[in-house]
Amino acid sequence: MLRLQLTNETSKLRAVVLGSAVNNGPTPSAEEAYDPKSLEHILAGTYPIEADMVHEMEAFYAVLQKYGVQVFRPELIENYNQIFARDIGFVIDDVFIKANILPDRERELDAIQYVIDQMDPKKVVRPPEDVHIEGGDVMLWNDYIFIGTYKGSDYKDYITARTNMAGVNYIKKLFPHKIVKEFDLVKSKLEARDNALHLDCCFQPVGKNKGIIYKSGFREEADYVFLVKLFGKENLFHLTRDEMYHMNSNVFSIDTNVVVSEQKFTRLNAWLRNNGFTVEEIPYAEIAKQEGLLRCSTLPLIRE
């Protein structure tokens, strides 16, 4: 039996699902792109190839092994992108919530069914159909649950708008003892530099009291100010527009003092080290071309 436990983003990781890039399928057509960044690389002929992405994910796997983390991988689906495990479900406290993802990604949940079967069935829930919520938009910070959403009246026109207000309200009802705070994110179908696909594209806590933030990822300045007040400006690493585009906020914590980061994030990695973190640098720039990075590739199940 897997005893799920997750109350924040950074305490010692015990068990995680890590996606897979094996048998990832052909390069999608421009019409099949889910986000502006993938589209950009499809059109430029620079879309990542499977061998490079498998190499990057194996480097990530090796780091998780080094720290003694129990790692589950999805069962293989032929010709199918299974890299971004974060989208398909998430854990809050001891509850596993299946995400209502884009319908053609449903098979990704089936591929981790063997993991779900090891959980207490009473602790596995599926939101009703009108509730849209993805793991990349859900961030736990002890008493808080931060949720990225999009409040624009044109929500349904954006394939990049992944979590709706029904999703936010669903989590509020499910966890009445928590402070649920939603953040209205900037979305773009065409310009990846102005698209916060999920909350973890413009914000993520690290350690016990620090965070990485991109001010212009929030539609309302008040949401940004809320985080500055909560964490303290001196504890936040502010991203540039270009760093946000390269997904510098999408690192992954194995412990309060250990962060897995992309090797090219020079400014961020130096800041982390100056603040006492051990930074495990790995290559992940090819996977980043699909508008997802280290946090997106993981679905944590147990943290101490």
N, C-alpha and C positions, 0 to 999 in steps of 0.2 A: 504493500500500500504506500502510495506517495503521500506524505503528509505536507500538503502545500503550506507555504508561509512566505508572505511578501508584504512588507509594509513601507519599503522605501527603495530607492534606485541604487544604493551604494553599499549596503552592509554585505558581509561575507557571503559569496555565492556558493551554494551547495549543489543545485541541480538546474539544468537549463536545456531547452530545445535549441539546437543550432541548425539553421536551414541547410540546404544542399544545392550545389550548382551542377551536380552530375546530371547528364542527359537533359540539359537545359532547353533543348529545342532550338529551332532556327532563329535568326534575327527577325524580330517582328516587322511587319510593314508599318508605314507611318500611320495608317488608320488604326492599327492595333495598339498604338502607344497609349499608356495610361497617364503619362505625365510629360510636361514640357522638356524635361532633361533627357529622357529616353528618346523623345522625338528628335531633339537636337542631334544626338549621336547617330540615330538611324539615318537621318538626312545627310550627315557629314561623312558617313561610312566609317565611323569610329566606334560603333556599338561593340561592347566587349565580347570576346570569344570565350567559349566554354573552358578551354584549358587554362586560361589566365584566371578565370573566376574560381575554378576548382582549386588552383594553387593558392589563391588568396584565402579561401575558406579553410583550407588545411592549415595554413599558418595560424589562423584564429583558433582552430581546434587544438593545435599544439600548445598554445598559451593557456587555454582552459584546462588542458590535461596537466600542465606544469603546476597549476594551483590546486589540483586534486578535485576539480569540479566533475560531477556526474553529467555526462553529455548524451542527450538523446538526439538522433537524427531522423528526419522524416523518411518513411518508406518511399522507394523510388517510383515516380510516375514518369513514363516515357515521354520525351519531348515536352517538358513542362517546367516552368520556372518555379522553383521551390526555395528560393534564397531567403525571402523575407518572412520569416516565421512570426515576427512581431505582429503582423497584420491580422493573423487568423484567430488569435485568442490572447487572453492575458489573465494574470492572477492578481486578485486583490485580497489581502489577508489570507484566508484559506479556501477561497472560492475561485474556480476556473470559469471564466466567462468566454463563451464562444462568440466570435465576432460575426456580425452580419456583413460579410464582405461582398465585394462585387461578385455577382452570381457565378461568373465563370472561374472563380478561384475556390469554389466550394470543395473541390477535390483535395486541396491542400490540407483541409481539416481531416479528411479521411486518412491521409497519410500519417497523421500523428494519433490516430484512434487508439493504437496500441499503448500510447502513453496515457491518454485519457482513461482507458480501461483500468489503469492502476490507481486512479483517484477514487475517493468516496463519491459514488453517484449522486448523493444528496448535495454534494458541493460543486456540481457541474451544472451551469445554467446557460440557457440560450435566450437572448432578448427577443421580444416580439418583432415581427417583420418591419414595422415602421421605424424601428430603432436602428440607427446606423452608428456604429462605433468601431474604431480600429485601435489596436494596441499602441501604435505610434503616437496616438493622441492622448494616451492615459499615462499619467506619471504620478507615482506615489511618493509622498513626502511626509511620513509618519502620520500626524493627525489630518493631513491634507490629501485630497486627490485633485490633481491638476488635470484638466481636460481641454484639449484644443478642439475648436469647433469653427463653424463659419455661419454667421448670422445674416448674411446677405439674402435679400428676397429672391435672388437668382441662384440659390443653393443648388437646385436641381439641374442647372445648366453646367455645373462644374464637376467633371469627373475627379478633379483634384480636391473637392470638398468631401471629406470622408466621414466626418462625425457630425451628426445633427443635434439640435437641442433636445430632441426626444432621447438621444443617447445620454446626454448630460443628466436629464431628469430620471432616467432609468437607474443610473448609478447612485443618484441622490436617494432614491427609494430603497435601493438594495443595501446601502451603507449609511443609515441615518445618523450613526455616531461619528461620521467623518465630516470634515469641512470640504465640500466639493466646490471648487472654483474653476469656472470655465474661462477660456481665453479665445477671443475672436481673432482668427488668423487671416493674414493676407493671402489671397489665392490668385493664381494666374494660370490660364490654360496654355499660354504661349511663351511667357518669359520665365525661365527657370530661376533667374536671379531675383524674381519677385514672387516666388511661390513657396509658401511654407506648407508643404504637403501635409505634414503632421506637426504636432507641438514639438517633437524632438528635433525638428529641423531648425527651430529658432530658440530652444531653451533646453537645458538639462542640468540637474544638480550633480555635483561631484563631491566626494568626501562627506564631511559632517555638516558643513555650513557654506559651501561654495557652489558656484554654478557658472555655466557658459550661456551667454544670452545674445540675441540679435534683436536690437530695439525695433527695427523696421519690419520685423515679422508679425508684429501685432497691429491690428486695425485700430485699436483704441490705446492711446498712450497710458490711460489709467491702468490697463492690464500690466504693462511694462513697469509702471511705477509701483504697483502692488508687489511685484517680485523684487524690485530694488529695495523696498522697505523691509520685506521679509528676510532677505539674505544680506542686505547691506551692500552699498555700491562697491566698497573696497574688496568685497568677496566675489565679485562677478567679473568674468572675463568677457569683454565686449567684442563681438565679431564684426568684421567689415562685411560689406555686401558680397565681396568675392569669397571670403571665408565661409559665409553662410551658403553660398552656391556650391562650394566644395564640401559642404556638410560637416564643418568642424564641430558642431554641437552634437553630432551623432556618434560620440565615442561610447565606450561601455565599461562600467565599473565591475571589477571582480571582488573588490573590497573597498573599505573606506579610504585606503591609501594606495590602491592599485587600479590604474586605468589603462584599458587597451585603446590605442589611438592609431590613426593612419600616419605612416612614417613621414609624409610630406607636410604635416601640420606643424611646421617649425615654430611659429610664434606661440601657438597654444601649448605644444609639448614643453617648450621652455618655461612657460608660465606655470604649468602643472608641476614640473620638477622644482621650480623656485618655491612652490608652496608645499613641498614635502611629499609629493606623490611619486610612486614608482610608475614610470610610463613604459608599457609594453608596446613598442612600435612594430606594426606589421604593414605590408603592402595591401591596400584595399581600394586603390584608385579606379580600377576597372569596374568593380561592383558599384562604385559611387556614380558611375555614368547612368545608372537606372534610378537615380534619385532615392537611394537608400544606402545606409552604411552599417556600422557595427551594431548599434542598438537595434536597427531594423531587422538584422539577421538573427536575433536572439529572442527567445521567449522564456524568461526566467520563471522557475517553479518554486524554488526554495532559497531563501536567504536567511542567515542566522539572525 
